[in-house]
């Protein structure tokens, strides 16, 4: 099972593959402190079950708090729910952990824009 950034996730998918979830749940039963499994489960929920995806990404962050992808992906789900402040907080953390990826900067700017913080949005 390969893990990837949001651009590697099928965000248009409108179903959850129950077989994949069952496989991940079985692996998590054996290794509940594996952040990559929680991240993979969040990716599976990414396109349709936003709150569940957020919960899974939050578990990954709790287990490995210095991984920029976990914050980035959770931030994307906050944006999907119009939770701009939470999304911005995650994108800022992702930027601090890896300032080289332009997607985090872009989404931080989007969050600022929707919070009417236009000067800050332009800076991102």
GROMACS elastic network, one bead per residue, 0.5 to 0.9 nm:
[ bonds ]
;  ai    aj funct       b0    kb
    1    40     6  0.81452   500
    2    40     6  0.82855   500
    3     8     6  0.82628   500
    3     9     6  0.88748   500
    3    36     6  0.76416   500
    3    39     6  0.78548   500
    3    40     6  0.63183   500
    3    43     6  0.83561   500
    4     7     6  0.76385   500
    4     8     6  0.54481   500
    4     9     6  0.70270   500
    4    40     6  0.86119   500
    4    43     6  0.86226   500
    4    69     6  0.82748   500
    5     8     6  0.53999   500
    5     9     6  0.68260   500
    5    69     6  0.64523   500
    5    70     6  0.89293   500
    5    72     6  0.82828   500
    5    73     6  0.73829   500
    6     9     6  0.50340   500
    6    10     6  0.80299   500
    6    11     6  0.77075   500
    6    43     6  0.81064   500
    6    46     6  0.88845   500
    6    69     6  0.84737   500
    6    72     6  0.81533   500
    6    73     6  0.63595   500
    6    76     6  0.82697   500
    7    10     6  0.77172   500
    7    11     6  0.82207   500
    8    11     6  0.86854   500
    9    12     6  0.86715   500
    9    13     6  0.88754   500
    9    43     6  0.66546   500
    9    44     6  0.82164   500
    9    46     6  0.77543   500
    9    47     6  0.83925   500
   10    13     6  0.55672   500
   10    43     6  0.86567   500
   10    44     6  0.87796   500
   10    46     6  0.80956   500
   10    47     6  0.69801   500
   11    14     6  0.80830   500
   11    43     6  0.88759   500
   11    46     6  0.64071   500
   11    48     6  0.82003   500
   12    47     6  0.58700   500
   12    48     6  0.84210   500
   13    16     6  0.78450   500
   13    46     6  0.83583   500
   13    47     6  0.53426   500
   13    48     6  0.72206   500
   14    47     6  0.57974   500
   14    48     6  0.53682   500
   14    49     6  0.88094   500
   15    18     6  0.88766   500
   15    44     6  0.89325   500
   15    45     6  0.81745   500
   15    47     6  0.74769   500
   15    48     6  0.65244   500
   15    49     6  0.86906   500
   16    19     6  0.87783   500
   16    20     6  0.82167   500
   16    21     6  0.77733   500
   16    44     6  0.63093   500
   16    45     6  0.60634   500
   16    46     6  0.86972   500
   16    47     6  0.81309   500
   16    48     6  0.74376   500
   16    49     6  0.81240   500
   17    20     6  0.53904   500
   17    21     6  0.63916   500
   17    22     6  0.86960   500
   17    44     6  0.72577   500
   17    45     6  0.86783   500
   18    22     6  0.59725   500
   18    23     6  0.84969   500
   19    22     6  0.50272   500
   19    23     6  0.61598   500
   19    24     6  0.86147   500
   20    23     6  0.50248   500
   20    24     6  0.61420   500
   20    25     6  0.84890   500
   20    41     6  0.82558   500
   20    44     6  0.76490   500
   21    24     6  0.50512   500
   21    25     6  0.59681   500
   21    26     6  0.85095   500
   21    41     6  0.66012   500
   21    44     6  0.73292   500
   21    45     6  0.87803   500
   22    25     6  0.50148   500
   22    26     6  0.61277   500
   22    27     6  0.86224   500
   23    26     6  0.51736   500
   23    27     6  0.63157   500
   23    28     6  0.86028   500
   24    27     6  0.50532   500
   24    28     6  0.59786   500
   24    29     6  0.84922   500
   24    37     6  0.65051   500
   24    38     6  0.81039   500
   24    40     6  0.77437   500
   24    41     6  0.64931   500
   25    29     6  0.60366   500
   25    30     6  0.87263   500
   25    32     6  0.89491   500
   25    37     6  0.86443   500
   25    41     6  0.83250   500
   26    29     6  0.50959   500
   26    30     6  0.66776   500
   26    31     6  0.87506   500
   27    30     6  0.52380   500
   27    31     6  0.60655   500
   27    32     6  0.77471   500
   27    37     6  0.75179   500
   28    33     6  0.75878   500
   28    34     6  0.72066   500
   28    37     6  0.66869   500
   28    38     6  0.77611   500
   29    32     6  0.57260   500
   31    34     6  0.57640   500
   31    37     6  0.85281   500
   32    35     6  0.82015   500
   32    37     6  0.82555   500
   32    38     6  0.83433   500
   33    36     6  0.89977   500
   33    37     6  0.85428   500
   33    38     6  0.84881   500
   33    59     6  0.86986   500
   33    60     6  0.84051   500
   33    63     6  0.64901   500
   34    37     6  0.55840   500
   34    38     6  0.67601   500
   34    39     6  0.89085   500
   34    60     6  0.75763   500
   34    63     6  0.73250   500
   34    64     6  0.88116   500
   35    38     6  0.50870   500
   35    39     6  0.60791   500
   35    40     6  0.85727   500
   35    56     6  0.89779   500
   35    57     6  0.84591   500
   35    59     6  0.70026   500
   35    61     6  0.72839   500
   35    62     6  0.82014   500
   35    63     6  0.56972   500
   35    64     6  0.63143   500
   36    40     6  0.60723   500
   36    41     6  0.85570   500
   36    60     6  0.67889   500
   37    40     6  0.50040   500
   37    41     6  0.61664   500
   37    42     6  0.85765   500
   37    56     6  0.89120   500
   37    60     6  0.79317   500
   38    41     6  0.50621   500
   38    42     6  0.62028   500
   38    43     6  0.86514   500
   38    55     6  0.88973   500
   38    56     6  0.51978   500
   38    57     6  0.64334   500
   38    58     6  0.84892   500
   38    59     6  0.63516   500
   38    60     6  0.53418   500
   39    42     6  0.50107   500
   39    43     6  0.62380   500
   39    44     6  0.87361   500
   39    53     6  0.84654   500
   39    56     6  0.61879   500
   39    57     6  0.54312   500
   39    58     6  0.86731   500
   39    59     6  0.80134   500
   39    60     6  0.57090   500
   39    61     6  0.87185   500
   39    69     6  0.89211   500
   39    70     6  0.68615   500
   39    73     6  0.88297   500
   40    44     6  0.63213   500
   40    45     6  0.88402   500
   40    56     6  0.83409   500
   40    57     6  0.86771   500
   41    44     6  0.50675   500
   41    45     6  0.64939   500
   41    46     6  0.85586   500
   41    52     6  0.88775   500
   41    53     6  0.72616   500
   41    56     6  0.63527   500
   41    57     6  0.82398   500
   42    45     6  0.51646   500
   42    46     6  0.59101   500
   42    49     6  0.89895   500
   42    50     6  0.86576   500
   42    52     6  0.69431   500
   42    54     6  0.68261   500
   42    55     6  0.75266   500
   42    57     6  0.56575   500
   42    60     6  0.89280   500
   42    73     6  0.85234   500
   42    74     6  0.85645   500
   43    47     6  0.79611   500
   43    53     6  0.67072   500
   43    56     6  0.85387   500
   43    57     6  0.84216   500
   43    73     6  0.82068   500
   44    47     6  0.75100   500
   44    48     6  0.89337   500
   44    49     6  0.88790   500
   44    53     6  0.76634   500
   45    48     6  0.60279   500
   45    49     6  0.51211   500
   45    50     6  0.66930   500
   45    51     6  0.86234   500
   45    52     6  0.64544   500
   45    53     6  0.50773   500
   45    54     6  0.88553   500
   45    56     6  0.87251   500
   46    49     6  0.62659   500
   46    50     6  0.60175   500
   46    52     6  0.82271   500
   46    53     6  0.54790   500
   46    54     6  0.84382   500
   46    73     6  0.85714   500
   46    77     6  0.73703   500
   47    50     6  0.71201   500
   47    53     6  0.86907   500
   47    77     6  0.89924   500
   48    53     6  0.86642   500
   49    52     6  0.54995   500
   49    53     6  0.62126   500
   49    54     6  0.87544   500
   50    53     6  0.50127   500
   50    54     6  0.61414   500
   50    55     6  0.86381   500
   50    77     6  0.58260   500
   50    78     6  0.80223   500
   50    80     6  0.74899   500
   50    81     6  0.76095   500
   51    54     6  0.50337   500
   51    55     6  0.62220   500
   51    56     6  0.86967   500
   51    77     6  0.78203   500
   51    78     6  0.87075   500
   51    81     6  0.87428   500
   52    56     6  0.62249   500
   52    57     6  0.86143   500
   53    56     6  0.51340   500
   53    57     6  0.61409   500
   53    58     6  0.84450   500
   53    73     6  0.87804   500
   53    74     6  0.74093   500
   53    77     6  0.72923   500
   54    57     6  0.51270   500
   54    58     6  0.59488   500
   54    59     6  0.85927   500
   54    73     6  0.83089   500
   54    74     6  0.54309   500
   54    75     6  0.84265   500
   54    77     6  0.64272   500
   54    78     6  0.76142   500
   55    58     6  0.50160   500
   55    59     6  0.62993   500
   55    60     6  0.87732   500
   55    74     6  0.85759   500
   56    59     6  0.51156   500
   56    60     6  0.63784   500
   56    61     6  0.87089   500
   56    74     6  0.86991   500
   57    61     6  0.61839   500
   57    62     6  0.85953   500
   57    70     6  0.58015   500
   57    71     6  0.74834   500
   57    73     6  0.72296   500
   57    74     6  0.57057   500
   58    62     6  0.60946   500
   58    63     6  0.86253   500
   58    70     6  0.77695   500
   58    71     6  0.82473   500
   58    74     6  0.72718   500
   59    63     6  0.62627   500
   59    64     6  0.85402   500
   60    63     6  0.52005   500
   60    64     6  0.59777   500
   60    65     6  0.76171   500
   60    67     6  0.88147   500
   60    70     6  0.66460   500
   61    66     6  0.74510   500
   61    67     6  0.72902   500
   61    70     6  0.60928   500
   61    71     6  0.71709   500
   62    65     6  0.56761   500
   64    67     6  0.63376   500
   64    70     6  0.86546   500
   65    68     6  0.84436   500
   65    70     6  0.82981   500
   65    71     6  0.86521   500
   66    70     6  0.85460   500
   66    71     6  0.88086   500
   66    93     6  0.87963   500
   66    94     6  0.86210   500
   66    97     6  0.67669   500
   67    70     6  0.58096   500
   67    71     6  0.71684   500
   67    94     6  0.76659   500
   67    97     6  0.70512   500
   67    98     6  0.87474   500
   68    71     6  0.54064   500
   68    72     6  0.61331   500
   68    73     6  0.87214   500
   68    90     6  0.88194   500
   68    91     6  0.86077   500
   68    93     6  0.71928   500
   68    95     6  0.73793   500
   68    96     6  0.81700   500
   68    97     6  0.55157   500
   68    98     6  0.63145   500
   69    73     6  0.60234   500
   69    74     6  0.84360   500
   69    94     6  0.69600   500
   70    73     6  0.54331   500
   70    74     6  0.62110   500
   70    75     6  0.84944   500
   70    90     6  0.87522   500
   70    94     6  0.80624   500
   71    74     6  0.51709   500
   71    75     6  0.59120   500
   71    76     6  0.85996   500
   71    87     6  0.87597   500
   71    89     6  0.87104   500
   71    91     6  0.65605   500
   71    92     6  0.87868   500
   71    93     6  0.67921   500
   71    94     6  0.55903   500
   72    75     6  0.50841   500
   72    76     6  0.63485   500
   72    77     6  0.89386   500
   72    87     6  0.84383   500
   72    90     6  0.61999   500
   72    91     6  0.56827   500
   72    92     6  0.89350   500
   72    93     6  0.82862   500
   72    94     6  0.57581   500
   72    95     6  0.86549   500
   72   103     6  0.86777   500
   72   104     6  0.66102   500
   72   107     6  0.89664   500
   73    76     6  0.50695   500
   73    77     6  0.65678   500
   73    78     6  0.88290   500
   73    90     6  0.85521   500
   73    91     6  0.89177   500
   74    77     6  0.51838   500
   74    78     6  0.63583   500
   74    79     6  0.87187   500
   74    87     6  0.74324   500
   74    90     6  0.70119   500
   74    91     6  0.88470   500
   75    78     6  0.50057   500
   75    79     6  0.62321   500
   75    80     6  0.86463   500
   75    83     6  0.88308   500
   75    84     6  0.86550   500
   75    86     6  0.68961   500
   75    88     6  0.69467   500
   75    89     6  0.77125   500
   75    90     6  0.50942   500
   75    91     6  0.60610   500
   75   107     6  0.84164   500
   76    79     6  0.50250   500
   76    80     6  0.62769   500
   76    81     6  0.88323   500
   76    87     6  0.66320   500
   76    90     6  0.87265   500
   76    91     6  0.85582   500
   76   107     6  0.78811   500
   77    81     6  0.64604   500
   77    82     6  0.87118   500
   77    83     6  0.85793   500
   77    87     6  0.76809   500
   78    81     6  0.51054   500
   78    82     6  0.62483   500
   78    84     6  0.67513   500
   78    85     6  0.85174   500
   78    86     6  0.63161   500
   78    87     6  0.50360   500
   78    88     6  0.87803   500
   78    90     6  0.88926   500
   79    83     6  0.55631   500
   79    84     6  0.58341   500
   79    85     6  0.89255   500
   79    86     6  0.81716   500
   79    87     6  0.56703   500
   79    88     6  0.85732   500
   79   107     6  0.84914   500
   79   110     6  0.89075   500
   79   111     6  0.74219   500
   80    83     6  0.75749   500
   81    84     6  0.82671   500
   82    85     6  0.87963   500
   82    87     6  0.84401   500
   82   111     6  0.87771   500
   82   114     6  0.87275   500
   83    86     6  0.56703   500
   83    87     6  0.61654   500
   83    88     6  0.86747   500
   83   111     6  0.85741   500
   84    87     6  0.50002   500
   84    88     6  0.59700   500
   84    89     6  0.85618   500
   84   108     6  0.89559   500
   84   110     6  0.85280   500
   84   111     6  0.50503   500
   84   112     6  0.75011   500
   84   114     6  0.70522   500
   84   115     6  0.68277   500
   85    88     6  0.51199   500
   85    89     6  0.62351   500
   85    90     6  0.87688   500
   85   111     6  0.71242   500
   85   112     6  0.82735   500
   85   115     6  0.78499   500
   86    89     6  0.51114   500
   86    90     6  0.63802   500
   86    91     6  0.87072   500
   87    90     6  0.52166   500
   87    91     6  0.61972   500
   87    92     6  0.85966   500
   87   107     6  0.82245   500
   87   108     6  0.75496   500
   87   111     6  0.68089   500
   88    91     6  0.50375   500
   88    92     6  0.60038   500
   88    93     6  0.85097   500
   88   107     6  0.76448   500
   88   108     6  0.52614   500
   88   109     6  0.82645   500
   88   110     6  0.86267   500
   88   111     6  0.57226   500
   88   112     6  0.72963   500
   89    92     6  0.52217   500
   89    93     6  0.62858   500
   89    94     6  0.86441   500
   89   108     6  0.83529   500
   90    93     6  0.51036   500
   90    94     6  0.60844   500
   90    95     6  0.85621   500
   90   104     6  0.89478   500
   90   108     6  0.86031   500
   91    95     6  0.60279   500
   91    96     6  0.85241   500
   91   104     6  0.54161   500
   91   105     6  0.72478   500
   91   107     6  0.69126   500
   91   108     6  0.55756   500
   92    95     6  0.50256   500
   92    96     6  0.61938   500
   92    97     6  0.86621   500
   92   104     6  0.75882   500
   92   105     6  0.80257   500
   92   108     6  0.68210   500
   93    96     6  0.50439   500
   93    97     6  0.62518   500
   93    98     6  0.86138   500
   94    97     6  0.51232   500
   94    98     6  0.60658   500
   94    99     6  0.75312   500
   94   104     6  0.66302   500
   95    98     6  0.50512   500
   95   100     6  0.76573   500
   95   101     6  0.76687   500
   95   102     6  0.88375   500
   95   104     6  0.60446   500
   95   105     6  0.69171   500
   95   108     6  0.89579   500
   96    99     6  0.58286   500
   98   101     6  0.67233   500
   98   104     6  0.88833   500
   99   102     6  0.77739   500
   99   104     6  0.80576   500
   99   105     6  0.81333   500
  100   104     6  0.88902   500
  101   104     6  0.62581   500
  101   105     6  0.73907   500
  102   105     6  0.51460   500
  102   106     6  0.61443   500
  102   107     6  0.87542   500
  103   107     6  0.61950   500
  103   108     6  0.84946   500
  104   107     6  0.53192   500
  104   108     6  0.60968   500
  104   109     6  0.86085   500
  104   124     6  0.89885   500
  105   108     6  0.51290   500
  105   109     6  0.62574   500
  105   110     6  0.87262   500
  105   124     6  0.53138   500
  106   109     6  0.51752   500
  106   110     6  0.63256   500
  106   111     6  0.88286   500
  106   121     6  0.87274   500
  106   124     6  0.64180   500
  107   111     6  0.61941   500
  107   112     6  0.85906   500
  107   124     6  0.84238   500
  108   111     6  0.51770   500
  108   112     6  0.63117   500
  108   113     6  0.86413   500
  108   121     6  0.72174   500
  108   124     6  0.64499   500
  109   112     6  0.50818   500
  109   113     6  0.60857   500
  109   114     6  0.87290   500
  109   117     6  0.89116   500
  109   118     6  0.84239   500
  109   120     6  0.71152   500
  109   122     6  0.66499   500
  109   123     6  0.74364   500
  110   113     6  0.50246   500
  110   114     6  0.63467   500
  110   115     6  0.86807   500
  110   121     6  0.66057   500
  110   124     6  0.86108   500
  111   114     6  0.52999   500
  111   115     6  0.62987   500
  111   116     6  0.87985   500
  111   117     6  0.85549   500
  111   121     6  0.75456   500
  112   115     6  0.50222   500
  112   116     6  0.63073   500
  112   118     6  0.64798   500
  112   119     6  0.84831   500
  112   120     6  0.63396   500
  112   122     6  0.86535   500
  112   124     6  0.86841   500
  113   116     6  0.51344   500
  113   117     6  0.55264   500
  113   118     6  0.53219   500
  113   119     6  0.85491   500
  113   120     6  0.79599   500
  113   121     6  0.53640   500
  113   122     6  0.82885   500
  114   117     6  0.74354   500
  114   118     6  0.84807   500
  114   121     6  0.89452   500
  115   118     6  0.81154   500
  116   119     6  0.88136   500
  116   121     6  0.85561   500
  117   120     6  0.55634   500
  117   121     6  0.61391   500
  117   122     6  0.88080   500
  118   122     6  0.61257   500
  118   123     6  0.86388   500
  119   122     6  0.51537   500
  119   123     6  0.64238   500
  119   124     6  0.89767   500
  120   123     6  0.50591   500
  120   124     6  0.65691   500
  121   124     6  0.52989   500
